[in-house]
Amino acid sequence: MATTLGLVSDEFNTDLEQSEQLLDDVDRVLRALDGGNYGQCVACGEPIEAGRLSADPFVTTCVAHPQLSEQPAQ
């Protein structure tokens, strides 16, 4: 039974971490919308392609800077 509880606890922690990340992403997007810079690449300031934003509304970089999009926004 302890093994089952451990698995459930691990799964819960994973779900919690994913939910917290999603909330952080939503908060970041809302701040960008309020600041008028949603859809601008954080690396170069150029507009992020509409298709890229449609595929991932939380993306923070244009296709020229994809590696930066994987880093947490500050």
Residue pairs with C-beta under 8 A, 6 or more apart in sequence:
25 58
26 58
28 58
28 60
28 73
29 38
29 57
29 58
32 38
32 39
32 40
39 47
39 48
39 53
40 46
40 47
40 48
41 47
41 48
41 60
41 61
41 62
41 64
41 65
42 60
42 61
42 68
42 73
43 61
43 62
43 64
43 65
43 68
44 62
44 64
44 65
46 62
46 64
47 62
48 59
48 60
48 61
48 62
49 62
49 63
52 59
52 62
52 63
53 59
59 69
60 68
60 69
60 73
61 68
61 69
